[in-house]
Amino acid sequence: MKIVLLGAGHIGQTIASLLGHSGDYHVTVVDKNADALARVGGPGITTRVVDTEDRGALAAVMRGHDAVVNALPYHLAITAAHLALETGCHYFDLTEDVAATKEIMRIAEGARTAFMPQCGLAPGFIGIVAHHLTQGFDSLHDVKMRVGALPAFPTNKLKYNLTWSVDGLINEYCHPCEAIHDGELIDALPLEGLEHFSLDGTEYEAFNTSGGLGTLCETLRGRVHNLDYKTVRYPGHRDLMMFLLGDLELKGDQETLKAIMRRSMPATMQDVVLVFVTVSGMKNGSLLQEVFARKIFAERSEKHPLSAIQITTAAGICAAVDLFREGKLPQHGFIRQEQVELPAFLANRFGKAYQQSRQVESIG
């Protein structure tokens, strides 16, 4: 299968390596940064320096490929999806942006090719897990989805290091958050809904952020009483972000905030991804709860270290592409994450990255 991969950042490099080394894909990696492309290589991989904001140049490189895998910043998702439609390519991406997903859903109506956005961790794997846990309940009460990509060794006041896109991070902190409350679809405020919990002996906080639910609100509307998604951080992070975005009014000057974070907040490869989903409801006349809790850790190899967010995000989109290639997903139109069966995902050669993670046995 011939793939054009847009973006050669940390996630793009990991996707290229996984797909290229599998032997079933030829991957053309496209980026405007020649230095980033120089870090990509191996069997089944070629590179092209292309201005990823030039529609004509992108369309030219897409033609002749079977699928587009988009690992570019979220604001380029709609353009990439339109070009995939024009060039007859299937489309997969990692976007958490709600507006982009709705436009891609519209693009996919009646399309002869497939469109599957939101294939990463959250949205992505978290929705696959949540939908799987809802199966078998006679009625659903609460579906709570919690995800955190956290530094293993927090040392600053925010208790955070950059583990993925700053653009994506600030985007999810600033936009309304879809949820279902008392059976009704609502838009909750970002950074609100603060809660605290402990997991595996560590204290965390969680609060509303946008995009993590993917299309689950639409899928479960009318079936669930309450449904929400919250980002997990170490205690104190939310209050400082509210100070920056609200009190200092940097929500209206996001480029300045992004520049400050890139300049002052070190990135880290030593991170941990936390996935925590609870579903409660009635089953055979009893009120029951099902829980899925995992921690995925970074790979500390000296030659080829991989952060936990690289592992989980790349595994999500590579598994989606692989399941599609094997005919285990619809072959045209819009594909929701919840159409992926969790056992099939975890059994997949790429999805097994989540299966090999450490399951959390006790929850406080």
C-alpha positions as CSV (number, residue, x, y, z in Angstrom):
1,M,0.0,0.0,0.0
2,K,1.4,3.4,-1.0
3,I,1.2,6.0,1.7
4,V,2.0,9.7,1.6
5,L,2.7,10.8,5.1
6,L,2.4,14.5,5.8
7,G,4.7,15.8,8.5
8,A,8.1,14.6,9.7
9,G,7.9,15.7,13.4
10,H,8.4,13.3,16.3
11,I,5.1,11.6,15.6
12,G,5.5,11.5,11.9
13,Q,9.0,10.0,12.2
14,T,7.6,7.2,14.4
15,I,4.7,6.5,12.0
16,A,7.1,6.3,9.1
17,S,9.3,3.9,10.9
18,L,6.5,1.6,12.0
19,L,4.8,1.5,8.6
20,G,8.0,1.4,6.5
21,H,9.6,-1.5,8.5
22,S,6.4,-3.6,8.4
23,G,7.1,-4.6,4.8
24,D,3.5,-3.9,3.7
25,Y,3.8,-0.2,3.0
26,H,5.8,2.2,0.9
27,V,5.8,5.6,2.7
28,T,6.6,8.9,1.1
29,V,7.2,11.4,3.9
30,V,6.5,15.0,3.0
31,D,7.6,18.1,5.0
32,K,8.9,21.6,4.3
33,N,11.7,21.1,6.8
34,A,14.6,19.3,5.2
35,D,16.4,18.8,8.6
36,A,13.3,17.0,9.9
37,L,13.2,14.8,6.8
38,A,16.9,14.0,7.2
39,R,16.0,12.2,10.5
40,V,13.6,9.9,8.6
41,G,14.9,6.8,6.7
42,G,14.9,3.1,6.4
43,P,13.3,0.4,4.3
44,G,10.2,1.4,2.4
45,I,10.6,5.1,3.1
46,T,11.3,8.0,0.7
47,T,11.2,11.7,1.5
48,R,10.2,14.8,-0.3
49,V,10.7,18.5,0.6
50,V,7.4,20.2,-0.1
51,D,5.7,23.3,1.3
52,T,2.9,21.7,3.2
53,E,0.8,24.9,3.0
54,D,1.0,24.9,-0.8
55,R,-2.2,23.2,-2.0
56,G,-0.9,22.6,-5.5
57,A,2.4,21.1,-4.3
58,L,0.6,18.9,-1.8
59,A,-1.9,17.7,-4.4
60,A,0.9,16.8,-6.8
61,V,2.7,14.6,-4.3
62,M,-0.5,12.9,-3.2
63,R,-1.5,11.7,-6.7
64,G,-0.7,8.1,-7.3
65,H,-0.8,7.1,-3.6
66,D,-3.5,4.9,-2.0
67,A,-3.8,6.9,1.3
68,V,-2.8,10.1,3.0
69,V,-1.7,9.9,6.6
70,N,-1.8,13.5,8.0
71,A,0.5,14.3,10.9
72,L,0.6,18.0,10.3
73,P,-0.7,20.7,12.8
74,Y,-4.5,20.6,13.2
75,H,-5.1,23.8,11.3
76,L,-4.0,22.0,8.0
77,A,-6.4,19.1,8.4
78,I,-9.3,20.5,6.4
79,T,-7.0,21.4,3.5
80,A,-5.3,17.9,3.5
81,A,-8.7,16.2,3.6
82,H,-10.0,18.2,0.7
83,L,-6.9,17.4,-1.3
84,A,-7.2,13.7,-0.5
85,L,-10.7,13.7,-1.9
86,E,-9.6,15.5,-5.1
87,T,-6.7,13.0,-5.6
88,G,-8.7,9.9,-4.8
89,C,-6.8,9.0,-1.7
90,H,-8.1,7.5,1.5
91,Y,-7.5,9.8,4.5
92,F,-6.3,9.3,8.1
93,D,-5.3,12.0,10.6
94,L,-4.6,12.8,14.3
95,T,-6.7,16.0,14.7
96,E,-8.4,16.8,17.9
97,D,-10.1,19.9,16.4
98,V,-13.8,19.6,16.5
99,A,-14.5,22.0,13.6
100,A,-12.0,20.2,11.4
101,T,-13.6,16.8,12.1
102,K,-17.1,18.1,11.3
103,E,-15.9,19.4,8.0
104,I,-14.1,16.1,7.2
105,M,-17.4,14.3,8.0
106,R,-19.1,16.5,5.5
107,I,-16.4,15.9,2.9
108,A,-16.8,12.2,3.3
109,E,-20.5,12.1,2.4
110,G,-20.8,10.0,-0.7
111,A,-17.1,9.7,-1.1
112,R,-15.7,6.6,-2.9
113,T,-12.7,6.8,-0.6
114,A,-12.5,6.5,3.2
115,F,-12.0,9.4,5.7
116,M,-10.9,8.5,9.2
117,P,-9.8,11.5,11.4
118,Q,-8.9,11.5,15.1
119,C,-6.8,8.3,15.0
120,G,-4.4,9.0,17.8
121,L,-4.7,8.7,21.6
122,A,-7.5,11.1,22.5
123,P,-9.4,11.3,20.3
124,G,-8.7,7.8,19.0
125,F,-7.9,4.9,21.3
126,I,-9.8,6.4,24.2
127,G,-13.0,6.4,22.2
128,I,-12.4,2.8,21.0
129,V,-12.1,1.7,24.7
130,A,-15.1,3.7,25.9
131,H,-17.4,2.3,23.2
132,H,-16.2,-1.2,23.9
133,L,-17.0,-0.9,27.6
134,T,-20.5,0.3,26.8
135,Q,-21.4,-3.0,25.1
136,G,-23.5,-5.4,27.1
137,F,-25.1,-2.7,29.3
138,D,-28.9,-2.7,29.2
139,S,-28.8,1.1,29.9
140,L,-25.9,3.5,30.4
141,H,-25.6,6.0,33.2
142,D,-22.1,7.6,33.1
143,V,-19.2,7.3,30.6
144,K,-16.1,9.1,31.9
145,M,-13.0,9.3,29.8
146,R,-9.7,10.6,31.3
147,V,-6.3,10.8,29.5
148,G,-3.0,12.4,30.4
149,A,0.3,12.7,28.6
150,L,2.6,13.6,31.5
151,P,6.2,14.1,32.3
152,A,7.6,11.2,34.4
153,F,9.6,13.7,36.4
154,P,7.8,17.1,36.8
155,T,10.1,19.8,38.1
156,N,8.4,23.2,37.2
157,K,5.4,25.0,38.7
158,L,3.1,23.8,35.9
159,K,4.3,20.3,36.6
160,Y,4.4,19.8,32.8
161,N,6.9,19.4,30.0
162,L,6.2,19.6,26.3
163,T,5.4,16.1,25.1
164,W,3.5,16.9,21.9
165,S,2.3,19.8,19.7
166,V,2.1,23.2,21.5
167,D,-0.5,24.2,18.9
168,G,-2.7,21.2,19.7
169,L,-2.2,21.7,23.5
170,I,-3.4,25.3,23.5
171,N,-6.2,24.6,21.1
172,E,-7.8,22.0,23.4
173,Y,-7.4,24.4,26.4
174,C,-9.3,27.2,24.6
175,H,-12.4,25.7,22.8
176,P,-15.8,24.5,24.0
177,C,-15.9,20.9,25.1
178,E,-18.7,18.6,23.8
179,A,-20.4,16.6,26.5
180,I,-23.7,14.9,27.4
181,H,-25.3,16.0,30.7
182,D,-28.6,14.6,31.9
183,G,-29.1,13.2,28.5
184,E,-28.7,16.5,26.6
185,L,-25.8,17.5,24.4
186,I,-24.0,20.5,25.9
187,D,-20.9,22.6,25.3
188,A,-18.9,22.7,28.5
189,L,-16.2,25.3,29.2
190,P,-12.6,24.3,28.8
191,L,-10.5,24.1,32.1
192,E,-13.7,23.8,34.1
193,G,-15.1,20.6,35.8
194,L,-12.0,20.2,38.0
195,E,-11.8,16.9,39.8
196,H,-9.1,15.0,41.7
197,F,-8.4,11.3,41.9
198,S,-5.6,8.9,42.7
199,L,-4.5,6.1,40.5
200,D,-1.8,3.6,41.3
201,G,-0.7,5.7,44.3
202,T,-0.3,9.0,42.4
203,E,-2.5,12.1,42.8
204,Y,-4.0,13.7,39.7
205,E,-6.4,16.4,38.6
206,A,-8.6,16.3,35.6
207,F,-10.6,19.1,33.8
208,N,-12.5,19.7,30.6
209,T,-10.6,20.0,27.3
210,S,-12.0,20.0,23.8
211,G,-11.8,17.3,21.1
212,G,-11.1,14.1,23.1
213,L,-14.6,12.6,22.7
214,G,-14.3,12.4,19.0
215,T,-17.7,11.4,17.6
216,L,-18.9,9.6,20.7
217,C,-21.5,12.3,21.6
218,E,-23.3,11.6,18.4
219,T,-22.9,7.9,18.6
220,L,-24.2,7.6,22.3
221,R,-26.7,10.4,22.3
222,G,-30.0,9.1,23.5
223,R,-28.3,6.1,25.2
224,V,-26.2,7.7,27.9
225,H,-27.1,10.0,30.8
226,N,-23.7,11.6,31.2
227,L,-20.7,11.5,28.9
228,D,-17.5,13.6,29.3
229,Y,-13.8,13.8,28.5
230,K,-11.2,15.4,30.7
231,T,-7.4,15.8,30.4
232,V,-5.3,14.6,33.3
233,R,-2.5,16.6,34.8
234,Y,-0.7,16.8,38.1
235,P,-2.4,18.9,40.8
236,G,-2.0,22.7,40.3
237,H,-1.6,22.7,36.5
238,R,-5.2,23.8,35.8
239,D,-5.1,26.9,38.0
240,L,-1.9,28.2,36.5
241,M,-3.2,27.7,32.9
242,M,-6.4,29.6,33.9
243,F,-4.1,32.4,35.2
244,L,-2.2,32.5,31.9
245,L,-5.2,32.2,29.6
246,G,-7.7,34.2,31.6
247,D,-6.1,36.6,34.0
248,L,-3.2,37.5,31.7
249,E,-5.6,37.3,28.7
250,L,-3.3,35.2,26.6
251,K,-6.3,33.3,25.3
252,G,-6.6,36.3,23.0
253,D,-2.9,36.2,22.1
254,Q,-2.2,32.5,21.8
255,E,0.9,33.0,19.6
256,T,2.6,34.8,22.5
257,L,1.7,32.0,24.9
258,K,3.0,29.4,22.5
259,A,6.2,31.3,22.0
260,I,6.7,31.5,25.8
261,M,6.1,27.8,26.3
262,R,8.4,26.8,23.4
263,R,11.1,29.1,24.8
264,S,10.8,28.3,28.5
265,M,9.3,24.8,28.9
266,P,11.7,21.9,28.0
267,A,10.4,19.0,26.0
268,T,10.9,15.6,27.4
269,M,11.2,12.0,26.1
270,Q,10.7,10.7,29.6
271,D,6.9,10.7,29.9
272,V,4.0,8.5,30.8
273,V,0.5,8.2,29.2
274,L,-2.4,7.5,31.4
275,V,-5.7,6.1,30.0
276,F,-8.6,5.8,32.5
277,V,-12.2,5.0,31.4
278,T,-15.1,4.2,33.6
279,V,-18.6,3.2,32.4
280,S,-21.6,2.6,34.7
281,G,-25.1,1.4,34.0
282,M,-27.6,-1.3,34.4
283,K,-26.8,-4.9,33.5
284,N,-29.1,-7.8,34.3
285,G,-31.0,-5.7,36.8
286,S,-27.9,-4.5,38.7
287,L,-26.0,-1.2,38.7
288,L,-22.5,-2.1,37.6
289,Q,-19.3,-0.3,36.6
290,E,-16.6,-1.3,34.1
291,V,-13.1,0.2,34.3
292,F,-10.2,0.3,31.9
293,A,-6.9,1.8,33.3
294,R,-3.5,1.6,31.7
295,K,-0.2,3.4,31.9
296,I,2.1,3.4,28.9
297,F,5.7,4.3,29.5
298,A,8.5,5.7,27.3
299,E,11.1,3.5,25.7
300,R,14.4,4.5,27.1
301,S,16.7,3.0,24.4
302,E,19.9,5.1,24.0
303,K,19.9,4.7,20.2
304,H,16.2,5.0,19.5
305,P,14.3,6.5,22.5
306,L,10.6,6.9,22.0
307,S,8.3,9.0,24.3
308,A,5.0,7.5,25.5
309,I,3.1,10.0,23.5
310,Q,5.0,9.0,20.3
311,I,4.3,5.3,21.0
312,T,0.6,5.7,21.7
313,T,-0.2,8.2,19.0
314,A,1.7,6.5,16.2
315,A,0.3,3.1,17.3
316,G,-3.2,4.5,17.1
317,I,-3.0,5.7,13.5
318,C,-0.8,2.9,12.2
319,A,-3.3,0.3,13.6
320,A,-6.2,2.2,12.0
321,V,-4.4,2.1,8.6
322,D,-3.5,-1.5,9.0
323,L,-7.0,-2.6,10.0
324,F,-8.3,-0.7,7.0
325,R,-5.8,-2.4,4.7
326,E,-7.0,-5.8,6.0
327,G,-10.6,-5.0,5.2
328,K,-11.7,-4.8,8.9
329,L,-13.0,-1.3,8.5
330,P,-15.5,0.3,6.0
331,Q,-13.7,1.0,2.7
332,H,-15.4,4.4,1.9
333,G,-17.1,7.3,3.6
334,F,-16.6,8.5,7.2
335,I,-15.2,6.1,9.7
336,R,-15.6,6.7,13.4
337,Q,-13.1,5.5,15.9
338,E,-15.8,3.6,17.7
339,Q,-16.3,1.4,14.6
340,V,-12.9,-0.2,15.5
341,E,-13.3,-3.3,17.7
342,L,-11.0,-3.1,20.8
343,P,-9.9,-6.7,20.6
344,A,-9.0,-6.3,17.0
345,F,-7.1,-3.2,17.8
346,L,-5.1,-4.7,20.6
347,A,-4.4,-7.8,18.6
348,N,-3.0,-5.7,15.7
349,R,0.8,-5.6,15.3
350,F,0.8,-1.8,15.9
351,G,-2.1,-1.6,18.4
352,K,-0.3,-4.2,20.7
353,A,1.7,-1.2,22.0
354,Y,-1.3,-0.6,24.3
355,Q,-1.7,-4.3,25.1
356,Q,1.9,-4.5,26.3
357,S,1.4,-1.5,28.6
358,R,1.0,-2.0,32.3
359,Q,-2.5,-2.5,33.4
360,V,-3.3,-0.6,36.6
361,E,-4.8,-3.1,39.1
362,S,-5.9,-0.8,41.9
363,I,-7.8,2.5,41.8
364,G,-8.2,4.8,44.8
